[in-house]
Amino acid sequence: MRAFFAYVFPFCDTLVSLENGVIAAMAALIPCDVCVPGEADTPALYLYSLTTHPDFRGRGHAKRLLAAAQEKCSRVFLHAADESLFQMYAALGWKSAMYARYEELTLSPPLDAYEKADGDTYFRLREEAFKNKPYVRWNPSTCRFLCAMLTSYGGGLYVSKNAALAVTESKNNCLYVAEAFGDQALPLAAAVAREYGCRQIKLLSPCGADAANAFPMAQTAGEDFPSPLQLSFDFS
């Protein structure tokens, strides 16, 4: 949360719901763009950290903020932190969106030269890599936040001469990668897996809703998103 206020808060809207002059609930709206080759970029908003104070729960404040968010933009999406929240949003009419699945990568010969990257470097490389496919464009401030967030959970952003990847975590001898791109993505992933002491690599890949083992990365109550769509991260 410290990273969010440092990097993203100055560039996003924050909605609050008041009760008798007291802030009862809040939510941040992080701006981004949906980019599709051959079409004009369209704005979207990521609804982040919807929170209701315990003293005010059950009084409709969250529903009020969700409705206000939908009035801001035709494309609003969120990531439910757990299954109970997912079901709550679904009951309110939010649809599953941005499907992905985990694919196991082979441990190819690792690279010798790579380094950790900052959010600005990753943003530039990502813009170049995905210019010919549908993807969500986060601004540089959000990429700085993502870098800090991943690092705090034991992951990070890594780059080599011809590749980049975003590591979310290592767990049970497996390296979890949110995004990888470039001609040397597999060797780079293998090198980072070796650094983490992992013997497996699982990559989160965008896919269609009907693909095997697909699951929704997000939920939306507005206009549908292209599919498959390179989202890259969730913010849970």
C-alpha positions as CSV (number, residue, x, y, z in Angstrom):
1,M,0.0,0.0,0.0
2,R,2.9,2.3,0.6
3,A,4.1,1.7,-2.9
4,F,0.6,2.4,-4.2
5,F,0.4,5.8,-2.5
6,A,3.9,6.7,-3.7
7,Y,3.5,5.8,-7.4
8,V,-0.1,5.5,-8.4
9,F,-2.3,7.6,-6.0
10,P,-1.5,11.0,-7.6
11,F,-2.6,9.7,-11.0
12,C,-5.9,8.0,-10.1
13,D,-9.3,8.9,-8.8
14,T,-10.4,7.8,-5.4
15,L,-14.1,7.3,-4.6
16,V,-15.4,7.6,-1.1
17,S,-18.8,6.8,0.4
18,L,-19.8,9.0,3.3
19,E,-22.2,8.3,6.2
20,N,-22.9,11.3,8.4
21,G,-19.8,13.0,7.1
22,V,-17.5,10.0,8.0
23,I,-15.7,8.0,5.3
24,A,-17.4,4.6,5.4
25,A,-15.8,3.1,2.2
26,M,-13.3,3.8,-0.5
27,A,-12.0,2.5,-3.8
28,A,-9.2,3.6,-6.2
29,L,-9.7,3.8,-10.0
30,I,-6.4,3.1,-11.8
31,P,-6.4,4.4,-15.4
32,C,-5.2,2.2,-18.2
33,D,-5.9,1.7,-22.0
34,V,-7.1,-1.3,-24.0
35,C,-5.0,-1.5,-27.1
36,V,-6.0,-3.6,-30.1
37,P,-4.0,-3.5,-33.4
38,G,-5.8,-1.5,-36.1
39,E,-8.2,0.1,-33.6
40,A,-8.2,3.3,-31.6
41,D,-7.0,2.8,-28.0
42,T,-9.9,2.9,-25.5
43,P,-9.8,3.9,-21.9
44,A,-10.5,1.5,-19.0
45,L,-10.4,1.8,-15.2
46,Y,-9.1,-0.8,-12.8
47,L,-11.1,-0.7,-9.5
48,Y,-8.5,-1.3,-6.8
49,S,-8.7,-1.8,-3.0
50,L,-12.5,-1.5,-2.5
51,T,-12.7,-1.3,1.3
52,T,-15.5,-0.7,3.8
53,H,-14.8,0.1,7.4
54,P,-16.1,-2.7,9.7
55,D,-18.4,-0.3,11.5
56,F,-20.3,0.5,8.2
57,R,-20.5,-2.9,6.5
58,G,-23.8,-4.2,5.3
59,R,-25.2,-0.7,4.6
60,G,-24.7,-0.6,0.8
61,H,-21.5,1.5,0.7
62,A,-19.6,-1.0,-1.6
63,K,-22.6,-1.2,-4.0
64,R,-22.7,2.6,-4.1
65,L,-19.0,2.8,-5.1
66,L,-19.3,0.1,-7.7
67,A,-22.2,2.0,-9.3
68,A,-20.2,5.2,-9.2
69,A,-17.2,3.5,-10.8
70,Q,-19.4,2.3,-13.7
71,E,-20.5,5.8,-14.4
72,K,-16.9,6.9,-14.9
73,C,-16.1,4.7,-17.8
74,S,-17.7,2.1,-20.1
75,R,-14.9,-0.4,-19.2
76,V,-14.3,-1.0,-15.5
77,F,-12.8,-4.1,-14.2
78,L,-11.6,-5.6,-10.9
79,H,-9.9,-8.6,-9.4
80,A,-11.6,-10.4,-6.6
81,A,-9.1,-11.4,-3.9
82,D,-10.9,-14.6,-3.0
83,E,-13.8,-16.8,-4.1
84,S,-16.4,-15.3,-1.7
85,L,-15.7,-11.8,-3.2
86,F,-15.9,-13.2,-6.7
87,Q,-19.3,-14.6,-6.0
88,M,-20.4,-11.4,-4.4
89,Y,-19.5,-9.4,-7.5
90,A,-21.1,-12.0,-9.7
91,A,-24.3,-11.7,-7.8
92,L,-24.2,-7.9,-8.5
93,G,-24.0,-8.6,-12.2
94,W,-20.2,-8.4,-12.8
95,K,-19.1,-10.8,-15.6
96,S,-16.0,-12.9,-15.8
97,A,-13.3,-11.4,-18.1
98,M,-9.7,-11.6,-19.2
99,Y,-9.2,-15.4,-19.1
100,A,-5.8,-17.0,-18.5
101,R,-4.2,-20.3,-17.7
102,Y,-0.9,-21.5,-16.3
103,E,1.4,-23.2,-18.7
104,E,4.4,-25.2,-17.6
105,L,7.7,-24.1,-19.3
106,T,10.6,-26.3,-20.0
107,L,13.9,-25.6,-18.3
108,S,16.0,-24.7,-21.3
109,P,19.7,-23.7,-20.9
110,P,19.8,-20.6,-18.8
111,L,21.2,-17.2,-19.8
112,D,24.4,-15.9,-18.2
113,A,23.6,-12.2,-18.5
114,Y,20.4,-10.7,-17.0
115,E,19.4,-8.2,-14.4
116,K,16.5,-6.9,-12.3
117,A,14.6,-4.1,-14.0
118,D,12.8,-1.1,-12.7
119,G,9.2,-0.3,-13.7
120,D,10.2,2.3,-16.3
121,T,12.4,-0.1,-18.2
122,Y,9.8,-2.9,-18.1
123,F,7.1,-0.4,-19.4
124,R,9.2,0.5,-22.4
125,L,10.0,-3.1,-23.3
126,R,6.4,-4.2,-22.8
127,E,5.1,-1.4,-25.1
128,E,7.4,-2.6,-27.9
129,A,6.6,-6.3,-27.4
130,F,2.8,-6.1,-27.4
131,K,2.2,-3.4,-30.0
132,N,0.8,-6.1,-32.5
133,K,-1.5,-7.9,-30.1
134,P,-4.4,-6.9,-27.8
135,Y,-3.2,-5.9,-24.4
136,V,-3.8,-3.6,-21.4
137,R,-1.4,-0.7,-21.3
138,W,-0.5,0.4,-17.8
139,N,1.2,3.8,-17.4
140,P,4.8,4.1,-16.2
141,S,3.6,5.0,-12.6
142,T,1.6,1.8,-12.4
143,C,4.5,-0.2,-13.6
144,R,6.7,1.3,-10.9
145,F,4.0,0.2,-8.4
146,L,3.9,-3.3,-9.9
147,C,7.7,-3.5,-9.5
148,A,7.5,-2.6,-5.9
149,M,4.5,-4.8,-5.2
150,L,6.2,-7.9,-6.8
151,T,9.4,-7.3,-5.0
152,S,7.6,-7.1,-1.6
153,Y,6.1,-10.6,-2.3
154,G,9.5,-12.1,-3.3
155,G,9.3,-11.6,-7.0
156,G,10.4,-8.9,-9.4
157,L,11.0,-7.7,-12.9
158,Y,13.9,-9.2,-14.9
159,V,15.4,-8.3,-18.3
160,S,18.1,-9.6,-20.6
161,K,19.2,-8.3,-24.0
162,N,16.2,-9.8,-25.8
163,A,13.6,-10.8,-23.2
164,A,11.8,-9.7,-20.0
165,L,9.6,-11.4,-17.4
166,A,7.6,-10.5,-14.3
167,V,8.0,-13.0,-11.5
168,T,5.1,-13.1,-8.9
169,E,6.6,-15.6,-6.4
170,S,8.3,-18.9,-5.9
171,K,6.4,-21.6,-4.1
172,N,6.8,-25.3,-3.6
173,N,9.9,-25.4,-5.8
174,C,8.1,-23.6,-8.7
175,L,8.6,-20.1,-10.1
176,Y,5.4,-18.3,-11.0
177,V,5.7,-15.9,-13.9
178,A,2.9,-13.4,-14.6
179,E,4.3,-12.4,-18.0
180,A,7.3,-13.3,-20.3
181,F,8.1,-12.0,-23.7
182,G,11.0,-11.7,-26.1
183,D,13.2,-14.1,-28.2
184,Q,15.0,-15.4,-25.1
185,A,12.1,-15.5,-22.7
186,L,12.6,-19.2,-21.9
187,P,16.3,-19.0,-21.2
188,L,15.7,-15.9,-19.1
189,A,13.0,-17.7,-17.1
190,A,15.3,-20.7,-16.6
191,A,18.1,-18.4,-15.3
192,V,15.8,-16.7,-12.8
193,A,14.4,-20.1,-11.7
194,R,17.9,-21.2,-11.0
195,E,18.5,-18.0,-8.9
196,Y,15.3,-18.8,-6.9
197,G,16.3,-22.5,-6.6
198,C,13.2,-23.7,-8.5
199,R,12.9,-26.7,-10.7
200,Q,9.5,-25.8,-12.3
201,I,8.3,-22.6,-14.1
202,K,4.6,-21.8,-14.6
203,L,3.6,-18.9,-16.9
204,L,0.3,-17.2,-16.7
205,S,-0.9,-17.0,-20.4
206,P,-3.9,-15.2,-21.8
207,C,-6.4,-17.4,-23.5
208,G,-10.1,-17.7,-24.5
209,A,-12.8,-18.6,-22.1
210,D,-13.2,-22.1,-23.6
211,A,-9.5,-23.0,-23.3
212,A,-8.6,-25.9,-21.1
213,N,-7.9,-24.9,-17.5
214,A,-8.9,-21.3,-18.2
215,F,-9.9,-19.0,-15.3
216,P,-11.0,-15.4,-15.2
217,M,-8.3,-12.9,-14.3
218,A,-10.9,-10.2,-13.7
219,Q,-14.6,-9.3,-13.6
220,T,-16.4,-6.4,-15.4
221,A,-19.8,-4.9,-15.3
222,G,-19.4,-2.9,-18.5
223,E,-18.4,-3.3,-22.1
224,D,-16.8,-6.6,-22.9
225,F,-13.0,-6.9,-23.3
226,P,-11.2,-8.4,-26.3
227,S,-10.2,-12.0,-25.8
228,P,-7.5,-13.2,-25.4
229,L,-6.1,-10.0,-23.8
230,Q,-2.6,-9.6,-22.4
231,L,-3.4,-8.2,-18.9
232,S,-0.1,-9.1,-17.2
233,F,-1.0,-8.6,-13.6
234,D,-3.6,-8.6,-11.0
235,F,-3.4,-6.4,-8.0
236,S,-4.7,-8.6,-5.2
